[in-house]
């Protein structure tokens, strides 16, 4: 099976190596870390050693057929980063770069010194960084129901900027970073991590990164908030929610209500567009996120989310 997989990879390299869109080859994005979900010690170390040896084998084969594109593998930053890098140093010397995925400024500030100790002869880059963090509970903000309390767009944009400045101030071992991700995606919340929204409209993070890259001042630094009940909602009863926006040019509002797992969208009582809406949660003991998208006339947008929980207990229908 391993040999068959290696053959599939090299076949793809042969197929795409001359395509102008190819910048490099990534052999496993966080796969090394994900092995811990299926194995525990003492087997995990053995499996990881075998995996890294396989990556070395694939790297050598790719370099024999494509000498143009560099090769890297992506590791998620964990407390085990130094020991993981030691393993790659010893068992996978042929790979050109190590990519580090992290969304947290405190981790970024440690990354260069860890490489200096653990794999000083190899270049690295930050293969994913972002403005708000991922779903990692050690760094994300949650309410009492363990639902994400999302940062406003202005705070996210400043964090994007701070992370990029940290990356560029690292030693010459660091070859830069990749901001993640371009579009909002269904992960954590539907508006958590994008540089643009699902329609491609530019969020404040876009202009913060533009300032970092070019020195041009951001076009705007607006933010939106959703104000509404902070208690559990009784199903099929109307509740009022209001969008608070600190820039009047963002006057085109669109509201959406999704289940927490994004599998279902629910209708609102009033059509989207107003700053104040009424909605009903449809079911008992369910969890949702309410979203507002506020656009201007220049293709820009600010977003906000609010976690909503329907009432779990027994209630009086007359209340």
C-alpha positions as CSV (number, residue, x, y, z in Angstrom):
1,X,0.0,0.0,0.0
2,X,2.8,2.4,0.8
3,X,4.6,1.7,-2.5
4,X,1.3,2.2,-4.3
5,X,0.8,5.5,-2.6
6,X,4.3,6.7,-3.4
7,X,3.7,5.8,-7.1
8,X,0.5,7.8,-7.1
9,X,2.3,10.9,-5.7
10,X,5.1,10.7,-8.2
11,X,2.6,10.2,-11.0
12,X,0.9,13.5,-10.0
13,X,4.3,15.3,-9.9
14,X,5.0,14.1,-13.4
15,X,1.5,15.3,-14.5
16,X,1.7,18.8,-13.0
17,X,5.4,19.7,-12.7
18,X,5.4,21.9,-15.7
19,X,2.2,23.8,-14.8
20,X,3.0,27.5,-14.1
21,X,0.7,27.5,-11.1
22,X,2.9,25.0,-9.2
23,X,5.1,26.8,-6.6
24,X,6.2,23.8,-4.5
25,X,5.2,20.3,-3.3
26,X,3.6,19.9,0.1
27,X,4.0,16.3,1.4
28,X,1.5,16.1,4.2
29,X,-0.2,19.1,5.8
30,X,-0.5,18.3,9.6
31,X,-0.6,14.6,8.8
32,X,2.3,14.0,11.2
33,X,0.3,15.6,14.0
34,X,-3.0,13.8,13.1
35,X,-1.3,10.4,13.7
36,X,-1.8,11.1,17.4
37,X,-5.6,10.7,16.9
38,X,-5.2,7.1,15.9
39,X,-2.2,5.9,17.8
40,X,-0.8,6.2,21.3
41,X,2.5,5.4,22.9
42,X,4.6,3.3,22.6
43,X,3.2,2.9,19.0
44,X,2.9,6.5,18.1
45,X,6.6,7.2,18.0
46,X,7.2,4.1,15.8
47,X,4.5,5.1,13.4
48,X,5.8,8.6,13.2
49,X,9.3,7.4,12.5
50,X,7.9,5.2,9.7
51,X,5.9,8.1,8.3
52,X,8.8,10.5,8.3
53,X,11.0,7.9,6.6
54,X,8.3,7.6,3.9
55,X,8.3,11.4,3.4
56,X,12.1,11.2,2.9
57,X,11.6,8.4,0.4
58,X,9.0,10.4,-1.5
59,X,11.2,13.5,-1.4
60,X,14.1,11.7,-3.0
61,X,11.9,10.3,-5.8
62,X,10.3,13.7,-6.5
63,X,13.7,15.4,-6.7
64,X,14.8,12.8,-9.3
65,X,12.0,13.9,-11.6
66,X,11.5,17.5,-10.7
67,X,14.5,19.6,-9.8
68,X,12.7,22.9,-10.2
69,X,10.2,23.0,-7.3
70,X,11.1,22.9,-3.6
71,X,9.4,20.4,-1.3
72,X,8.1,20.9,2.2
73,X,5.9,19.3,4.8
74,X,3.4,21.1,7.1
75,X,3.5,20.7,10.9
76,X,1.0,22.1,13.3
77,X,2.7,24.0,16.2
78,X,2.4,22.0,19.4
79,X,4.4,21.7,22.6
80,X,6.2,18.8,20.9
81,X,7.5,20.9,18.0
82,X,11.2,20.7,19.0
83,X,11.1,16.9,19.3
84,X,9.2,16.6,16.0
85,X,11.8,18.8,14.3
86,X,14.6,16.6,15.7
87,X,12.8,13.6,14.0
88,X,12.7,15.3,10.6
89,X,16.3,16.4,11.0
90,X,17.4,12.8,11.6
91,X,15.1,10.9,9.3
92,X,14.2,13.4,6.5
93,X,17.2,15.5,5.6
94,X,16.3,15.8,1.9
95,X,13.2,17.9,2.3
96,X,13.8,21.6,1.6
97,X,11.5,23.3,4.1
98,X,9.4,22.7,7.1
99,X,6.1,24.6,7.1
100,X,4.7,25.6,10.5
101,X,0.9,26.2,11.0
102,X,0.1,28.5,13.8
103,X,-2.4,31.3,14.4
104,X,-1.0,32.5,17.8
105,X,1.5,35.3,18.2
106,X,3.0,33.7,21.3
107,X,3.9,30.6,19.3
108,X,5.2,32.6,16.4
109,X,7.6,34.4,18.7
110,X,9.1,31.1,19.8
111,X,9.3,29.4,16.4
112,X,12.6,30.8,15.2
113,X,14.4,29.9,18.4
114,X,13.0,26.4,18.4
115,X,14.4,25.9,14.8
116,X,17.7,27.2,15.9
117,X,17.9,24.5,18.5
118,X,16.2,21.6,16.8
119,X,16.9,21.9,13.1
120,X,19.2,24.8,12.6
121,X,20.4,23.9,9.1
122,X,17.0,23.9,7.5
123,X,14.8,26.7,6.2
124,X,11.2,27.1,7.4
125,X,8.2,29.2,6.7
126,X,4.9,29.8,8.4
127,X,2.6,27.8,6.1
128,X,-0.6,29.0,7.8
129,X,-1.1,32.1,10.0
130,X,-4.3,34.0,10.6
131,X,-6.1,36.7,12.4
132,X,-8.2,35.0,15.0
133,X,-6.9,31.6,15.8
134,X,-8.4,28.3,14.9
135,X,-10.8,26.2,16.9
136,X,-8.0,25.3,19.4
137,X,-9.6,25.7,22.8
138,X,-6.3,26.6,24.4
139,X,-6.4,29.9,22.6
140,X,-9.9,30.6,21.4
141,X,-12.5,32.5,23.4
142,X,-15.7,30.6,24.4
143,X,-18.9,31.4,26.3
144,X,-20.3,29.3,29.1
145,X,-21.8,26.9,26.5
146,X,-18.4,26.4,25.0
147,X,-19.4,28.2,21.8
148,X,-16.9,30.6,20.1
149,X,-17.0,34.3,21.0
150,X,-15.6,35.7,17.8
151,X,-13.3,38.7,17.7
152,X,-14.5,41.7,15.8
153,X,-13.0,42.3,12.3
154,X,-10.9,45.2,13.4
155,X,-9.2,43.1,16.1
156,X,-8.7,40.2,13.7
157,X,-7.0,42.6,11.2
158,X,-4.6,43.9,13.8
159,X,-3.7,40.3,14.7
160,X,-3.0,39.5,11.1
161,X,-0.7,42.5,10.9
162,X,1.1,41.6,14.2
163,X,1.7,38.1,13.0
164,X,3.1,39.1,9.7
165,X,5.4,41.6,11.3
166,X,6.6,38.9,13.7
167,X,7.3,36.6,10.7
168,X,9.3,39.2,8.8
169,X,11.4,40.1,11.8
170,X,12.6,36.5,12.3
171,X,16.0,35.3,11.2
172,X,17.0,34.4,7.7
173,X,16.0,30.8,8.5
174,X,12.4,32.0,8.0
175,X,11.3,32.4,4.4
176,X,8.0,34.2,5.1
177,X,4.4,33.0,5.6
178,X,1.0,32.3,4.0
179,X,-2.0,34.1,5.4
180,X,-5.0,31.7,5.8
181,X,-7.5,31.8,4.5
182,X,-8.7,33.9,1.5
183,X,-12.4,33.1,1.9
184,X,-14.4,32.6,5.0
185,X,-15.0,28.9,5.6
186,X,-17.2,26.7,7.7
187,X,-14.8,26.1,10.6
188,X,-15.4,27.2,14.1
189,X,-17.8,29.8,12.8
190,X,-18.8,30.8,9.3
191,X,-16.9,34.1,9.6
192,X,-14.0,33.3,11.8
193,X,-10.9,33.2,9.5
194,X,-11.5,34.8,6.1
195,X,-9.6,37.7,4.5
196,X,-12.7,38.0,2.3
197,X,-16.3,36.8,3.0
198,X,-18.1,34.1,1.1
199,X,-19.0,36.5,-1.6
200,X,-15.4,37.7,-2.1
201,X,-15.9,41.1,-0.4
202,X,-12.8,42.4,1.3
203,X,-12.7,42.4,5.1
204,X,-10.5,44.7,7.3
205,X,-7.9,41.9,7.3
206,X,-7.3,42.4,3.6
207,X,-6.3,46.1,4.1
208,X,-4.2,45.3,7.2
209,X,-2.1,42.8,5.2
210,X,-2.0,45.3,2.3
211,X,-0.5,47.9,4.7
212,X,2.1,45.4,5.9
213,X,3.0,44.4,2.4
214,X,3.0,47.9,0.7
215,X,2.8,50.5,3.4
216,X,-0.5,51.8,2.1
217,X,-3.0,52.8,4.8
218,X,-6.1,50.7,5.2
219,X,-9.2,52.0,3.5
220,X,-11.3,51.4,6.6
221,X,-11.2,49.8,10.1
222,X,-14.8,49.3,10.8
223,X,-16.4,46.6,13.1
224,X,-19.8,45.1,13.7
225,X,-21.4,43.6,16.8
226,X,-24.6,41.8,17.4
227,X,-26.6,42.8,20.4
228,X,-29.3,40.5,21.7
229,X,-30.4,38.1,24.4
230,X,-27.6,36.4,26.4
231,X,-29.9,33.7,27.9
232,X,-31.1,30.5,26.3
233,X,-34.1,31.1,23.9
234,X,-37.4,29.4,24.1
235,X,-38.2,27.7,20.8
236,X,-40.7,29.3,18.4
237,X,-40.8,32.5,20.3
238,X,-39.6,35.8,18.6
239,X,-36.5,37.5,20.0
240,X,-35.0,40.8,18.8
241,X,-31.3,41.2,17.7
242,X,-29.6,44.4,16.6
243,X,-26.5,45.0,14.5
244,X,-24.2,47.8,16.0
245,X,-21.9,49.2,13.3
246,X,-19.4,51.9,13.9
247,X,-19.2,53.1,10.3
248,X,-22.4,54.3,8.5
249,X,-21.1,53.5,5.1
250,X,-21.6,49.8,5.8
251,X,-25.4,50.0,5.4
252,X,-26.2,46.9,3.3
253,X,-27.0,44.2,5.8
254,X,-27.6,40.5,5.4
255,X,-28.5,38.2,8.2
256,X,-28.1,34.4,8.4
257,X,-28.9,31.8,11.0
258,X,-27.0,28.5,10.8
259,X,-26.9,25.4,13.0
260,X,-23.7,25.1,14.9
261,X,-22.5,22.4,12.6
262,X,-23.4,24.5,9.5
263,X,-25.5,21.7,8.1
264,X,-28.7,23.7,8.0
265,X,-29.7,27.3,7.5
266,X,-32.9,28.6,9.1
267,X,-35.2,31.4,7.9
268,X,-35.5,34.7,9.8
269,X,-38.9,36.2,10.6
270,X,-38.0,39.5,8.9
271,X,-36.2,39.6,5.6
272,X,-32.5,40.6,5.7
273,X,-31.5,44.2,5.3
274,X,-32.6,45.9,8.5
275,X,-30.3,46.6,11.4
276,X,-32.9,45.1,13.8
277,X,-34.4,41.7,13.2
278,X,-36.6,39.2,14.9
279,X,-36.1,35.5,14.8
280,X,-37.3,32.2,16.2
281,X,-35.1,29.3,17.1
282,X,-36.9,26.3,15.8
283,X,-36.1,23.5,18.2
284,X,-35.4,22.7,21.8
285,X,-31.9,21.9,23.0
286,X,-30.2,23.1,19.8
287,X,-27.2,25.4,19.1
288,X,-26.9,28.1,16.4
289,X,-24.8,31.0,15.3
290,X,-26.5,34.2,14.0
291,X,-24.4,36.1,11.5
292,X,-24.6,39.6,10.1
293,X,-22.8,40.7,6.9
294,X,-22.6,44.5,6.5
295,X,-21.4,45.7,3.1
296,X,-20.5,49.1,1.6
297,X,-20.6,50.4,-2.0
298,X,-16.9,49.6,-2.6
299,X,-16.9,45.8,-2.3
300,X,-16.0,45.8,1.4
301,X,-17.7,44.0,4.2
302,X,-17.6,43.6,8.0
303,X,-19.1,40.6,9.7
304,X,-20.1,39.5,13.2
305,X,-21.5,36.3,14.8
306,X,-23.4,35.6,17.9
307,X,-23.9,32.1,19.5
308,X,-27.4,31.1,20.4
309,X,-28.7,28.2,22.5
310,X,-32.3,27.1,22.7
311,X,-33.7,26.3,26.1
312,X,-32.8,22.8,27.4
313,X,-35.1,22.4,30.3
314,X,-38.8,22.1,31.0
315,X,-40.7,25.4,30.5
316,X,-44.1,26.7,31.0
317,X,-45.9,27.4,27.7
318,X,-47.5,30.5,29.2
319,X,-44.1,32.2,30.0
